[in-house]
């Protein structure tokens, strides 16, 4: 298996993202990005099973199992800009 080395700009972005990830209540995250669909999947469980989803005004699907948030589906992920 080849090891891909992150370039400095990617490391800077990862550092910025990390500061926000650690603010989340979940301690483990699973990330999947589909570049063809430009969708980022963020899971708070290894194999989440949702019973329903809600769409936010920002185009983010909140995936729930009963009342527990188990993941997010972020549409148009690469087109989003950092706010504030």
mmCIF file of the N, C-alpha and C atoms, coordinates in Angstrom:
data_MODEL
# 
_entry.id   MODEL 
# 
loop_
_atom_site.group_PDB 
_atom_site.id 
_atom_site.type_symbol 
_atom_site.label_atom_id 
_atom_site.label_alt_id 
_atom_site.label_comp_id 
_atom_site.label_asym_id 
_atom_site.label_entity_id 
_atom_site.label_seq_id 
_atom_site.pdbx_PDB_ins_code 
_atom_site.Cartn_x 
_atom_site.Cartn_y 
_atom_site.Cartn_z 
_atom_site.occupancy 
_atom_site.B_iso_or_equiv 
_atom_site.pdbx_formal_charge 
_atom_site.auth_seq_id 
_atom_site.auth_comp_id 
_atom_site.auth_asym_id 
_atom_site.auth_atom_id 
_atom_site.pdbx_PDB_model_num 
ATOM 1   N N  . UNK A 1 1  ? 0.855   -1.178 0.000  1.00 0.00 ? 1  UNK A N  1 
ATOM 2   C CA . UNK A 1 1  ? 0.000   0.000  0.000  1.00 0.00 ? 1  UNK A CA 1 
ATOM 3   C C  . UNK A 1 1  ? 0.895   1.234  0.000  1.00 0.00 ? 1  UNK A C  1 
ATOM 4   N N  . UNK A 1 2  ? 0.676   2.127  -0.937 1.00 0.00 ? 2  UNK A N  1 
ATOM 5   C CA . UNK A 1 2  ? 1.472   3.347  -1.037 1.00 0.00 ? 2  UNK A CA 1 
ATOM 6   C C  . UNK A 1 2  ? 1.009   4.357  0.006  1.00 0.00 ? 2  UNK A C  1 
ATOM 7   N N  . UNK A 1 3  ? 1.966   5.081  0.543  1.00 0.00 ? 3  UNK A N  1 
ATOM 8   C CA . UNK A 1 3  ? 1.655   6.123  1.524  1.00 0.00 ? 3  UNK A CA 1 
ATOM 9   C C  . UNK A 1 3  ? 1.653   7.451  0.801  1.00 0.00 ? 3  UNK A C  1 
ATOM 10  N N  . UNK A 1 4  ? 0.578   8.192  0.940  1.00 0.00 ? 4  UNK A N  1 
ATOM 11  C CA . UNK A 1 4  ? 0.477   9.502  0.315  1.00 0.00 ? 4  UNK A CA 1 
ATOM 12  C C  . UNK A 1 4  ? 0.851   10.549 1.349  1.00 0.00 ? 4  UNK A C  1 
ATOM 13  N N  . UNK A 1 5  ? 1.803   11.389 1.009  1.00 0.00 ? 5  UNK A N  1 
ATOM 14  C CA . UNK A 1 5  ? 2.263   12.431 1.922  1.00 0.00 ? 5  UNK A CA 1 
ATOM 15  C C  . UNK A 1 5  ? 1.474   13.702 1.646  1.00 0.00 ? 5  UNK A C  1 
ATOM 16  N N  . UNK A 1 6  ? 0.935   14.295 2.697  1.00 0.00 ? 6  UNK A N  1 
ATOM 17  C CA . UNK A 1 6  ? 0.185   15.537 2.552  1.00 0.00 ? 6  UNK A CA 1 
ATOM 18  C C  . UNK A 1 6  ? 1.138   16.702 2.346  1.00 0.00 ? 6  UNK A C  1 
ATOM 19  N N  . UNK A 1 7  ? 0.792   17.566 1.422  1.00 0.00 ? 7  UNK A N  1 
ATOM 20  C CA . UNK A 1 7  ? 1.593   18.759 1.185  1.00 0.00 ? 7  UNK A CA 1 
ATOM 21  C C  . UNK A 1 7  ? 1.233   19.821 2.213  1.00 0.00 ? 7  UNK A C  1 
ATOM 22  N N  . UNK A 1 8  ? 2.089   20.801 2.383  1.00 0.00 ? 8  UNK A N  1 
ATOM 23  C CA . UNK A 1 8  ? 1.927   21.819 3.423  1.00 0.00 ? 8  UNK A CA 1 
ATOM 24  C C  . UNK A 1 8  ? 0.564   22.512 3.381  1.00 0.00 ? 8  UNK A C  1 
ATOM 25  N N  . UNK A 1 9  ? 0.039   22.932 2.208  1.00 0.00 ? 9  UNK A N  1 
ATOM 26  C CA . UNK A 1 9  ? -1.291  23.571 2.222  1.00 0.00 ? 9  UNK A CA 1 
ATOM 27  C C  . UNK A 1 9  ? -2.374  22.650 2.768  1.00 0.00 ? 9  UNK A C  1 
ATOM 28  N N  . UNK A 1 10 ? -2.290  21.361 2.454  1.00 0.00 ? 10 UNK A N  1 
ATOM 29  C CA . UNK A 1 10 ? -3.271  20.412 2.968  1.00 0.00 ? 10 UNK A CA 1 
ATOM 30  C C  . UNK A 1 10 ? -3.145  20.259 4.471  1.00 0.00 ? 10 UNK A C  1 
ATOM 31  N N  . UNK A 1 11 ? -1.935  20.269 4.978  1.00 0.00 ? 11 UNK A N  1 
ATOM 32  C CA . UNK A 1 11 ? -1.736  20.161 6.418  1.00 0.00 ? 11 UNK A CA 1 
ATOM 33  C C  . UNK A 1 11 ? -2.327  21.370 7.140  1.00 0.00 ? 11 UNK A C  1 
ATOM 34  N N  . UNK A 1 12 ? -2.182  22.558 6.567  1.00 0.00 ? 12 UNK A N  1 
ATOM 35  C CA . UNK A 1 12 ? -2.765  23.762 7.158  1.00 0.00 ? 12 UNK A CA 1 
ATOM 36  C C  . UNK A 1 12 ? -4.276  23.683 7.209  1.00 0.00 ? 12 UNK A C  1 
ATOM 37  N N  . UNK A 1 13 ? -4.881  23.187 6.131  1.00 0.00 ? 13 UNK A N  1 
ATOM 38  C CA . UNK A 1 13 ? -6.330  23.038 6.090  1.00 0.00 ? 13 UNK A CA 1 
ATOM 39  C C  . UNK A 1 13 ? -6.781  22.005 7.117  1.00 0.00 ? 13 UNK A C  1 
ATOM 40  N N  . UNK A 1 14 ? -6.041  20.895 7.205  1.00 0.00 ? 14 UNK A N  1 
ATOM 41  C CA . UNK A 1 14 ? -6.374  19.854 8.162  1.00 0.00 ? 14 UNK A CA 1 
ATOM 42  C C  . UNK A 1 14 ? -6.295  20.382 9.591  1.00 0.00 ? 14 UNK A C  1 
ATOM 43  N N  . UNK A 1 15 ? -5.307  21.212 9.864  1.00 0.00 ? 15 UNK A N  1 
ATOM 44  C CA . UNK A 1 15 ? -5.166  21.808 11.203 1.00 0.00 ? 15 UNK A CA 1 
ATOM 45  C C  . UNK A 1 15 ? -6.372  22.694 11.518 1.00 0.00 ? 15 UNK A C  1 
ATOM 46  N N  . UNK A 1 16 ? -6.811  23.499 10.562 1.00 0.00 ? 16 UNK A N  1 
ATOM 47  C CA . UNK A 1 16 ? -7.986  24.354 10.766 1.00 0.00 ? 16 UNK A CA 1 
ATOM 48  C C  . UNK A 1 16 ? -9.239  23.520 11.002 1.00 0.00 ? 16 UNK A C  1 
ATOM 49  N N  . UNK A 1 17 ? -9.401  22.452 10.225 1.00 0.00 ? 17 UNK A N  1 
ATOM 50  C CA . UNK A 1 17 ? -10.564 21.588 10.373 1.00 0.00 ? 17 UNK A CA 1 
ATOM 51  C C  . UNK A 1 17 ? -10.544 20.890 11.732 1.00 0.00 ? 17 UNK A C  1 
ATOM 52  N N  . UNK A 1 18 ? -9.361  20.474 12.177 1.00 0.00 ? 18 UNK A N  1 
ATOM 53  C CA . UNK A 1 18 ? -9.236  19.766 13.447 1.00 0.00 ? 18 UNK A CA 1 
ATOM 54  C C  . UNK A 1 18 ? -9.761  20.612 14.600 1.00 0.00 ? 18 UNK A C  1 
ATOM 55  N N  . UNK A 1 19 ? -9.489  21.908 14.571 1.00 0.00 ? 19 UNK A N  1 
ATOM 56  C CA . UNK A 1 19 ? -9.958  22.786 15.648 1.00 0.00 ? 19 UNK A CA 1 
ATOM 57  C C  . UNK A 1 19 ? -11.475 22.762 15.754 1.00 0.00 ? 19 UNK A C  1 
ATOM 58  N N  . UNK A 1 20 ? -12.154 22.562 14.633 1.00 0.00 ? 20 UNK A N  1 
ATOM 59  C CA . UNK A 1 20 ? -13.616 22.489 14.652 1.00 0.00 ? 20 UNK A CA 1 
ATOM 60  C C  . UNK A 1 20 ? -14.116 21.090 14.968 1.00 0.00 ? 20 UNK A C  1 
ATOM 61  N N  . UNK A 1 21 ? -13.424 20.059 14.483 1.00 0.00 ? 21 UNK A N  1 
ATOM 62  C CA . UNK A 1 21 ? -13.837 18.690 14.772 1.00 0.00 ? 21 UNK A CA 1 
ATOM 63  C C  . UNK A 1 21 ? -13.859 18.407 16.266 1.00 0.00 ? 21 UNK A C  1 
ATOM 64  N N  . UNK A 1 22 ? -12.877 18.911 17.005 1.00 0.00 ? 22 UNK A N  1 
ATOM 65  C CA . UNK A 1 22 ? -12.805 18.588 18.432 1.00 0.00 ? 22 UNK A CA 1 
ATOM 66  C C  . UNK A 1 22 ? -13.892 19.293 19.242 1.00 0.00 ? 22 UNK A C  1 
ATOM 67  N N  . UNK A 1 23 ? -14.602 20.221 18.634 1.00 0.00 ? 23 UNK A N  1 
ATOM 68  C CA . UNK A 1 23 ? -15.728 20.887 19.305 1.00 0.00 ? 23 UNK A CA 1 
ATOM 69  C C  . UNK A 1 23 ? -17.003 20.055 19.232 1.00 0.00 ? 23 UNK A C  1 
ATOM 70  N N  . UNK A 1 24 ? -17.008 19.048 18.366 1.00 0.00 ? 24 UNK A N  1 
ATOM 71  C CA . UNK A 1 24 ? -18.192 18.201 18.227 1.00 0.00 ? 24 UNK A CA 1 
ATOM 72  C C  . UNK A 1 24 ? -18.333 17.287 19.437 1.00 0.00 ? 24 UNK A C  1 
ATOM 73  N N  . UNK A 1 25 ? -19.558 16.926 19.777 1.00 0.00 ? 25 UNK A N  1 
ATOM 74  C CA . UNK A 1 25 ? -19.755 16.052 20.945 1.00 0.00 ? 25 UNK A CA 1 
ATOM 75  C C  . UNK A 1 25 ? -19.256 14.626 20.709 1.00 0.00 ? 25 UNK A C  1 
ATOM 76  N N  . UNK A 1 26 ? -19.171 14.180 19.456 1.00 0.00 ? 26 UNK A N  1 
ATOM 77  C CA . UNK A 1 26 ? -18.701 12.828 19.153 1.00 0.00 ? 26 UNK A CA 1 
ATOM 78  C C  . UNK A 1 26 ? -17.185 12.760 19.282 1.00 0.00 ? 26 UNK A C  1 
ATOM 79  N N  . UNK A 1 27 ? -16.674 11.669 19.778 1.00 0.00 ? 27 UNK A N  1 
ATOM 80  C CA . UNK A 1 27 ? -15.237 11.496 19.944 1.00 0.00 ? 27 UNK A CA 1 
ATOM 81  C C  . UNK A 1 27 ? -14.613 10.688 18.813 1.00 0.00 ? 27 UNK A C  1 
ATOM 82  N N  . UNK A 1 28 ? -15.444 10.031 18.005 1.00 0.00 ? 28 UNK A N  1 
ATOM 83  C CA . UNK A 1 28 ? -14.952 9.313  16.841 1.00 0.00 ? 28 UNK A CA 1 
ATOM 84  C C  . UNK A 1 28 ? -15.768 9.775  15.644 1.00 0.00 ? 28 UNK A C  1 
ATOM 85  N N  . UNK A 1 29 ? -15.089 9.969  14.528 1.00 0.00 ? 29 UNK A N  1 
ATOM 86  C CA . UNK A 1 29 ? -15.741 10.400 13.295 1.00 0.00 ? 29 UNK A CA 1 
ATOM 87  C C  . UNK A 1 29 ? -15.280 9.516  12.147 1.00 0.00 ? 29 UNK A C  1 
ATOM 88  N N  . UNK A 1 30 ? -16.175 9.237  11.228 1.00 0.00 ? 30 UNK A N  1 
ATOM 89  C CA . UNK A 1 30 ? -15.843 8.549  9.993  1.00 0.00 ? 30 UNK A CA 1 
ATOM 90  C C  . UNK A 1 30 ? -16.234 9.493  8.874  1.00 0.00 ? 30 UNK A C  1 
ATOM 91  N N  . UNK A 1 31 ? -15.300 9.764  7.966  1.00 0.00 ? 31 UNK A N  1 
ATOM 92  C CA . UNK A 1 31 ? -15.534 10.699 6.864  1.00 0.00 ? 31 UNK A CA 1 
ATOM 93  C C  . UNK A 1 31 ? -15.412 9.968  5.537  1.00 0.00 ? 31 UNK A C  1 
ATOM 94  N N  . UNK A 1 32 ? -16.328 10.227 4.645  1.00 0.00 ? 32 UNK A N  1 
ATOM 95  C CA . UNK A 1 32 ? -16.273 9.714  3.280  1.00 0.00 ? 32 UNK A CA 1 
ATOM 96  C C  . UNK A 1 32 ? -16.640 10.860 2.354  1.00 0.00 ? 32 UNK A C  1 
ATOM 97  N N  . UNK A 1 33 ? -15.839 11.046 1.306  1.00 0.00 ? 33 UNK A N  1 
ATOM 98  C CA . UNK A 1 33 ? -16.135 12.097 0.336  1.00 0.00 ? 33 UNK A CA 1 
ATOM 99  C C  . UNK A 1 33 ? -16.303 11.467 -1.033 1.00 0.00 ? 33 UNK A C  1 
ATOM 100 N N  . UNK A 1 34 ? -17.395 11.783 -1.686 1.00 0.00 ? 34 UNK A N  1 
ATOM 101 C CA . UNK A 1 34 ? -17.673 11.332 -3.047 1.00 0.00 ? 34 UNK A CA 1 
ATOM 102 C C  . UNK A 1 34 ? -17.422 12.526 -3.960 1.00 0.00 ? 34 UNK A C  1 
ATOM 103 N N  . UNK A 1 35 ? -16.256 12.532 -4.638 1.00 0.00 ? 35 UNK A N  1 
ATOM 104 C CA . UNK A 1 35 ? -15.905 13.702 -5.453 1.00 0.00 ? 35 UNK A CA 1 
ATOM 105 C C  . UNK A 1 35 ? -16.774 13.823 -6.699 1.00 0.00 ? 35 UNK A C  1 
ATOM 106 N N  . UNK A 1 36 ? -17.285 12.723 -7.206 1.00 0.00 ? 36 UNK A N  1 
ATOM 107 C CA . UNK A 1 36 ? -18.156 12.793 -8.377 1.00 0.00 ? 36 UNK A CA 1 
ATOM 108 C C  . UNK A 1 36 ? -19.478 13.493 -8.042 1.00 0.00 ? 36 UNK A C  1 
ATOM 109 N N  . UNK A 1 37 ? -20.030 13.196 -6.871 1.00 0.00 ? 37 UNK A N  1 
ATOM 110 C CA . UNK A 1 37 ? -21.295 13.806 -6.432 1.00 0.00 ? 37 UNK A CA 1 
ATOM 111 C C  . UNK A 1 37 ? -21.056 15.061 -5.595 1.00 0.00 ? 37 UNK A C  1 
ATOM 112 N N  . UNK A 1 38 ? -19.802 15.305 -5.189 1.00 0.00 ? 38 UNK A N  1 
ATOM 113 C CA . UNK A 1 38 ? -19.423 16.418 -4.315 1.00 0.00 ? 38 UNK A CA 1 
ATOM 114 C C  . UNK A 1 38 ? -20.232 16.398 -3.021 1.00 0.00 ? 38 UNK A C  1 
ATOM 115 N N  . UNK A 1 39 ? -20.214 15.226 -2.380 1.00 0.00 ? 39 UNK A N  1 
ATOM 116 C CA . UNK A 1 39 ? -20.947 15.020 -1.137 1.00 0.00 ? 39 UNK A CA 1 
ATOM 117 C C  . UNK A 1 39 ? -19.977 14.499 -0.078 1.00 0.00 ? 39 UNK A C  1 
ATOM 118 N N  . UNK A 1 40 ? -20.026 15.111 1.102  1.00 0.00 ? 40 UNK A N  1 
ATOM 119 C CA . UNK A 1 40 ? -19.225 14.663 2.233  1.00 0.00 ? 40 UNK A CA 1 
ATOM 120 C C  . UNK A 1 40 ? -20.158 14.004 3.242  1.00 0.00 ? 40 UNK A C  1 
ATOM 121 N N  . UNK A 1 41 ? -19.810 12.781 3.612  1.00 0.00 ? 41 UNK A N  1 
ATOM 122 C CA . UNK A 1 41 ? -20.567 12.039 4.621  1.00 0.00 ? 41 UNK A CA 1 
ATOM 123 C C  . UNK A 1 41 ? -19.760 12.049 5.909  1.00 0.00 ? 41 UNK A C  1 
ATOM 124 N N  . UNK A 1 42 ? -20.376 12.471 7.002  1.00 0.00 ? 42 UNK A N  1 
ATOM 125 C CA . UNK A 1 42 ? -19.746 12.483 8.316  1.00 0.00 ? 42 UNK A CA 1 
ATOM 126 C C  . UNK A 1 42 ? -20.589 11.579 9.208  1.00 0.00 ? 42 UNK A C  1 
ATOM 127 N N  . UNK A 1 43 ? -19.956 10.524 9.716  1.00 0.00 ? 43 UNK A N  1 
ATOM 128 C CA . UNK A 1 43 ? -20.671 9.569  10.568 1.00 0.00 ? 43 UNK A CA 1 
ATOM 129 C C  . UNK A 1 43 ? -20.111 9.640  11.975 1.00 0.00 ? 43 UNK A C  1 
ATOM 130 N N  . UNK A 1 44 ? -20.974 9.491  12.955 1.00 0.00 ? 44 UNK A N  1 
ATOM 131 C CA . UNK A 1 44 ? -20.571 9.479  14.359 1.00 0.00 ? 44 UNK A CA 1 
ATOM 132 C C  . UNK A 1 44 ? -20.549 8.059  14.919 1.00 0.00 ? 44 UNK A C  1 
ATOM 133 N N  . UNK A 1 45 ? -20.811 7.090  14.057 1.00 0.00 ? 45 UNK A N  1 
ATOM 134 C CA . UNK A 1 45 ? -20.742 5.670  14.390 1.00 0.00 ? 45 UNK A CA 1 
ATOM 135 C C  . UNK A 1 45 ? -20.095 4.953  13.220 1.00 0.00 ? 45 UNK A C  1 
ATOM 136 N N  . UNK A 1 46 ? -19.501 3.789  13.481 1.00 0.00 ? 46 UNK A N  1 
ATOM 137 C CA . UNK A 1 46 ? -18.805 3.046  12.430 1.00 0.00 ? 46 UNK A CA 1 
ATOM 138 C C  . UNK A 1 46 ? -19.746 2.660  11.287 1.00 0.00 ? 46 UNK A C  1 
ATOM 139 N N  . UNK A 1 47 ? -20.898 2.122  11.610 1.00 0.00 ? 47 UNK A N  1 
ATOM 140 C CA . UNK A 1 47 ? -21.886 1.729  10.599 1.00 0.00 ? 47 UNK A CA 1 
ATOM 141 C C  . UNK A 1 47 ? -23.250 2.279  11.014 1.00 0.00 ? 47 UNK A C  1 
ATOM 142 N N  . UNK A 1 48 ? -23.470 3.572  10.801 1.00 0.00 ? 48 UNK A N  1 
ATOM 143 C CA . UNK A 1 48 ? -24.718 4.166  11.277 1.00 0.00 ? 48 UNK A CA 1 
ATOM 144 C C  . UNK A 1 48 ? -25.932 3.674  10.492 1.00 0.00 ? 48 UNK A C  1 
ATOM 145 N N  . UNK A 1 49 ? -27.004 3.506  11.204 1.00 0.00 ? 49 UNK A N  1 
ATOM 146 C CA . UNK A 1 49 ? -28.286 3.169  10.592 1.00 0.00 ? 49 UNK A CA 1 
ATOM 147 C C  . UNK A 1 49 ? -29.252 4.269  11.007 1.00 0.00 ? 49 UNK A C  1 
ATOM 148 N N  . UNK A 1 50 ? -29.792 4.965  10.021 1.00 0.00 ? 50 UNK A N  1 
ATOM 149 C CA . UNK A 1 50 ? -30.701 6.061  10.364 1.00 0.00 ? 50 UNK A CA 1 
ATOM 150 C C  . UNK A 1 50 ? -32.146 5.649  10.124 1.00 0.00 ? 50 UNK A C  1 
ATOM 151 N N  . UNK A 1 51 ? -33.016 6.219  10.933 1.00 0.00 ? 51 UNK A N  1 
ATOM 152 C CA . UNK A 1 51 ? -34.449 5.969  10.777 1.00 0.00 ? 51 UNK A CA 1 
ATOM 153 C C  . UNK A 1 51 ? -35.134 7.119  10.054 1.00 0.00 ? 51 UNK A C  1 
ATOM 154 N N  . UNK A 1 52 ? -34.494 8.302  10.075 1.00 0.00 ? 52 UNK A N  1 
ATOM 155 C CA . UNK A 1 52 ? -35.045 9.438  9.345  1.00 0.00 ? 52 UNK A CA 1 
ATOM 156 C C  . UNK A 1 52 ? -33.976 10.526 9.214  1.00 0.00 ? 52 UNK A C  1 
ATOM 157 N N  . UNK A 1 53 ? -34.218 11.437 8.285  1.00 0.00 ? 53 UNK A N  1 
ATOM 158 C CA . UNK A 1 53 ? -33.299 12.543 8.031  1.00 0.00 ? 53 UNK A CA 1 
ATOM 159 C C  . UNK A 1 53 ? -34.078 13.838 7.948  1.00 0.00 ? 53 UNK A C  1 
ATOM 160 N N  . UNK A 1 54 ? -33.373 14.928 8.261  1.00 0.00 ? 54 UNK A N  1 
ATOM 161 C CA . UNK A 1 54 ? -33.951 16.265 8.130  1.00 0.00 ? 54 UNK A CA 1 
ATOM 162 C C  . UNK A 1 54 ? -32.973 17.126 7.333  1.00 0.00 ? 54 UNK A C  1 
ATOM 163 N N  . UNK A 1 55 ? -33.491 17.940 6.424  1.00 0.00 ? 55 UNK A N  1 
ATOM 164 C CA . UNK A 1 55 ? -32.662 18.839 5.620  1.00 0.00 ? 55 UNK A CA 1 
ATOM 165 C C  . UNK A 1 55 ? -32.653 20.216 6.270  1.00 0.00 ? 55 UNK A C  1 
ATOM 166 N N  . UNK A 1 56 ? -31.444 20.779 6.455  1.00 0.00 ? 56 UNK A N  1 
ATOM 167 C CA . UNK A 1 56 ? -31.339 22.139 6.973  1.00 0.00 ? 56 UNK A CA 1 
ATOM 168 C C  . UNK A 1 56 ? -31.458 23.132 5.827  1.00 0.00 ? 56 UNK A C  1 
ATOM 169 N N  . UNK A 1 57 ? -31.609 24.408 6.156  1.00 0.00 ? 57 UNK A N  1 
ATOM 170 C CA . UNK A 1 57 ? -31.672 25.450 5.130  1.00 0.00 ? 57 UNK A CA 1 
ATOM 171 C C  . UNK A 1 57 ? -30.353 25.564 4.373  1.00 0.00 ? 57 UNK A C  1 
ATOM 172 N N  . UNK A 1 58 ? -29.256 25.088 4.968  1.00 0.00 ? 58 UNK A N  1 
ATOM 173 C CA . UNK A 1 58 ? -27.935 25.162 4.345  1.00 0.00 ? 58 UNK A CA 1 
ATOM 174 C C  . UNK A 1 58 ? -27.634 23.973 3.432  1.00 0.00 ? 58 UNK A C  1 
ATOM 175 N N  . UNK A 1 59 ? -28.582 23.075 3.246  1.00 0.00 ? 59 UNK A N  1 
ATOM 176 C CA . UNK A 1 59 ? -28.368 21.926 2.378  1.00 0.00 ? 59 UNK A CA 1 
ATOM 177 C C  . UNK A 1 59 ? -27.574 20.813 3.033  1.00 0.00 ? 59 UNK A C  1 
ATOM 178 N N  . UNK A 1 60 ? -27.750 20.641 4.329  1.00 0.00 ? 60 UNK A N  1 
ATOM 179 C CA . UNK A 1 60 ? -27.094 19.573 5.075  1.00 0.00 ? 60 UNK A CA 1 
ATOM 180 C C  . UNK A 1 60 ? -28.173 18.643 5.602  1.00 0.00 ? 60 UNK A C  1 
ATOM 181 N N  . UNK A 1 61 ? -28.021 17.362 5.314  1.00 0.00 ? 61 UNK A N  1 
ATOM 182 C CA . UNK A 1 61 ? -28.954 16.367 5.826  1.00 0.00 ? 61 UNK A CA 1 
ATOM 183 C C  . UNK A 1 61 ? -28.469 15.891 7.189  1.00 0.00 ? 61 UNK A C  1 
ATOM 184 N N  . UNK A 1 62 ? -29.344 15.929 8.171  1.00 0.00 ? 62 UNK A N  1 
ATOM 185 C CA . UNK A 1 62 ? -29.060 15.422 9.506  1.00 0.00 ? 62 UNK A CA 1 
ATOM 186 C C  . UNK A 1 62 ? -29.685 14.043 9.592  1.00 0.00 ? 62 UNK A C  1 
ATOM 187 N N  . UNK A 1 63 ? -28.872 13.022 9.813  1.00 0.00 ? 63 UNK A N  1 
ATOM 188 C CA . UNK A 1 63 ? -29.346 11.645 9.841  1.00 0.00 ? 63 UNK A CA 1 
ATOM 189 C C  . UNK A 1 63 ? -29.503 11.183 11.286 1.00 0.00 ? 63 UNK A C  1 
ATOM 190 N N  . UNK A 1 64 ? -30.696 10.711 11.628 1.00 0.00 ? 64 UNK A N  1 
ATOM 191 C CA . UNK A 1 64 ? -31.015 10.307 12.993 1.00 0.00 ? 64 UNK A CA 1 
ATOM 192 C C  . UNK A 1 64 ? -31.406 8.836  13.057 1.00 0.00 ? 64 UNK A C  1 
ATOM 193 N N  . UNK A 1 65 ? -31.096 8.215  14.167 1.00 0.00 ? 65 UNK A N  1 
ATOM 194 C CA . UNK A 1 65 ? -31.673 6.929  14.559 1.00 0.00 ? 65 UNK A CA 1 
ATOM 195 C C  . UNK A 1 65 ? -32.496 7.249  15.795 1.00 0.00 ? 65 UNK A C  1 
ATOM 196 N N  . UNK A 1 66 ? -33.806 7.230  15.614 1.00 0.00 ? 66 UNK A N  1 
ATOM 197 C CA . UNK A 1 66 ? -34.733 7.701  16.644 1.00 0.00 ? 66 UNK A CA 1 
ATOM 198 C C  . UNK A 1 66 ? -34.378 9.164  16.962 1.00 0.00 ? 66 UNK A C  1 
ATOM 199 N N  . UNK A 1 67 ? -33.924 9.485  18.168 1.00 0.00 ? 67 UNK A N  1 
ATOM 200 C CA . UNK A 1 67 ? -33.589 10.864 18.536 1.00 0.00 ? 67 UNK A CA 1 
ATOM 201 C C  . UNK A 1 67 ? -32.082 11.147 18.525 1.00 0.00 ? 67 UNK A C  1 
ATOM 202 N N  . UNK A 1 68 ? -31.271 10.135 18.164 1.00 0.00 ? 68 UNK A N  1 
ATOM 203 C CA . UNK A 1 68 ? -29.818 10.275 18.199 1.00 0.00 ? 68 UNK A CA 1 
ATOM 204 C C  . UNK A 1 68 ? -29.271 10.660 16.831 1.00 0.00 ? 68 UNK A C  1 
ATOM 205 N N  . UNK A 1 69 ? -28.494 11.735 16.766 1.00 0.00 ? 69 UNK A N  1 
ATOM 206 C CA . UNK A 1 69 ? -27.845 12.146 15.526 1.00 0.00 ? 69 UNK A CA 1 
ATOM 207 C C  . UNK A 1 69 ? -26.705 11.177 15.240 1.00 0.00 ? 69 UNK A C  1 
ATOM 208 N N  . UNK A 1 70 ? -26.775 10.468 14.110 1.00 0.00 ? 70 UNK A N  1 
ATOM 209 C CA . UNK A 1 70 ? -25.759 9.472  13.772 1.00 0.00 ? 70 UNK A CA 1 
ATOM 210 C C  . UNK A 1 70 ? -24.878 9.903  12.611 1.00 0.00 ? 70 UNK A C  1 
ATOM 211 N N  . UNK A 1 71 ? -25.248 10.989 11.910 1.00 0.00 ? 71 UNK A N  1 
ATOM 212 C CA . UNK A 1 71 ? -24.416 11.427 10.805 1.00 0.00 ? 71 UNK A CA 1 
ATOM 213 C C  . UNK A 1 71 ? -24.952 12.655 10.102 1.00 0.00 ? 71 UNK A C  1 
ATOM 214 N N  . UNK A 1 72 ? -24.113 13.173 9.233  1.00 0.00 ? 72 UNK A N  1 
ATOM 215 C CA . UNK A 1 72 ? -24.441 14.334 8.406  1.00 0.00 ? 72 UNK A CA 1 
ATOM 216 C C  . UNK A 1 72 ? -24.127 13.997 6.956  1.00 0.00 ? 72 UNK A C  1 
ATOM 217 N N  . UNK A 1 73 ? -24.907 14.524 6.049  1.00 0.00 ? 73 UNK A N  1 
ATOM 218 C CA . UNK A 1 73 ? -24.616 14.427 4.630  1.00 0.00 ? 73 UNK A CA 1 
ATOM 219 C C  . UNK A 1 73 ? -24.561 15.863 4.111  1.00 0.00 ? 73 UNK A C  1 
ATOM 220 N N  . UNK A 1 74 ? -23.381 16.279 3.666  1.00 0.00 ? 74 UNK A N  1 
ATOM 221 C CA . UNK A 1 74 ? -23.166 17.667 3.251  1.00 0.00 ? 74 UNK A CA 1 
ATOM 222 C C  . UNK A 1 74 ? -23.113 17.727 1.733  1.00 0.00 ? 74 UNK A C  1 
ATOM 223 N N  . UNK A 1 75 ? -24.141 18.315 1.150  1.00 0.00 ? 75 UNK A N  1 
ATOM 224 C CA . UNK A 1 75 ? -24.239 18.453 -0.305 1.00 0.00 ? 75 UNK A CA 1 
ATOM 225 C C  . UNK A 1 75 ? -23.370 19.602 -0.790 1.00 0.00 ? 75 UNK A C  1 
ATOM 226 N N  . UNK A 1 76 ? -22.874 19.509 -2.019 1.00 0.00 ? 76 UNK A N  1 
ATOM 227 C CA . UNK A 1 76 ? -22.023 20.552 -2.617 1.00 0.00 ? 76 UNK A CA 1 
ATOM 228 C C  . UNK A 1 76 ? -20.880 20.916 -1.677 1.00 0.00 ? 76 UNK A C  1 
ATOM 229 N N  . UNK A 1 77 ? -20.238 19.923 -1.111 1.00 0.00 ? 77 UNK A N  1 
ATOM 230 C CA . UNK A 1 77 ? -19.235 20.103 -0.059 1.00 0.00 ? 77 UNK A CA 1 
ATOM 231 C C  . UNK A 1 77 ? -18.075 21.001 -0.480 1.00 0.00 ? 77 UNK A C  1 
ATOM 232 N N  . UNK A 1 78 ? -17.589 20.859 -1.701 1.00 0.00 ? 78 UNK A N  1 
ATOM 233 C CA . UNK A 1 78 ? -16.417 21.643 -2.111 1.00 0.00 ? 78 UNK A CA 1 
ATOM 234 C C  . UNK A 1 78 ? -16.747 23.103 -2.395 1.00 0.00 ? 78 UNK A C  1 
ATOM 235 N N  . UNK A 1 79 ? -18.023 23.417 -2.511 1.00 0.00 ? 79 UNK A N  1 
ATOM 236 C CA . UNK A 1 79 ? -18.449 24.777 -2.839 1.00 0.00 ? 79 UNK A CA 1 
ATOM 237 C C  . UNK A 1 79 ? -18.718 25.630 -1.603 1.00 0.00 ? 79 UNK A C  1 
ATOM 238 N N  . UNK A 1 80 ? -18.590 25.026 -0.453 1.00 0.00 ? 80 UNK A N  1 
ATOM 239 C CA . UNK A 1 80 ? -18.912 25.743 0.789  1.00 0.00 ? 80 UNK A CA 1 
ATOM 240 C C  . UNK A 1 80 ? -17.734 26.582 1.243  1.00 0.00 ? 80 UNK A C  1 
ATOM 241 N N  . UNK A 1 81 ? -18.055 27.729 1.816  1.00 0.00 ? 81 UNK A N  1 
ATOM 242 C CA . UNK A 1 81 ? -17.024 28.631 2.333  1.00 0.00 ? 81 UNK A CA 1 
ATOM 243 C C  . UNK A 1 81 ? -17.136 28.705 3.835  1.00 0.00 ? 81 UNK A C  1 
ATOM 244 N N  . UNK A 1 82 ? -15.997 28.950 4.467  1.00 0.00 ? 82 UNK A N  1 
ATOM 245 C CA . UNK A 1 82 ? -15.977 29.089 5.921  1.00 0.00 ? 82 UNK A CA 1 
ATOM 246 C C  . UNK A 1 82 ? -16.701 30.371 6.302  1.00 0.00 ? 82 UNK A C  1 
ATOM 247 N N  . UNK A 1 83 ? -17.552 30.276 7.315  1.00 0.00 ? 83 UNK A N  1 
ATOM 248 C CA . UNK A 1 83 ? -18.288 31.447 7.800  1.00 0.00 ? 83 UNK A CA 1 
ATOM 249 C C  . UNK A 1 83 ? -17.628 31.965 9.057  1.00 0.00 ? 83 UNK A C  1 
ATOM 250 N N  . UNK A 1 84 ? -17.637 33.277 9.216  1.00 0.00 ? 84 UNK A N  1 
ATOM 251 C CA . UNK A 1 84 ? -17.126 33.893 10.436 1.00 0.00 ? 84 UNK A CA 1 
ATOM 252 C C  . UNK A 1 84 ? -15.669 33.722 10.559 1.00 0.00 ? 84 UNK A C  1 
# 
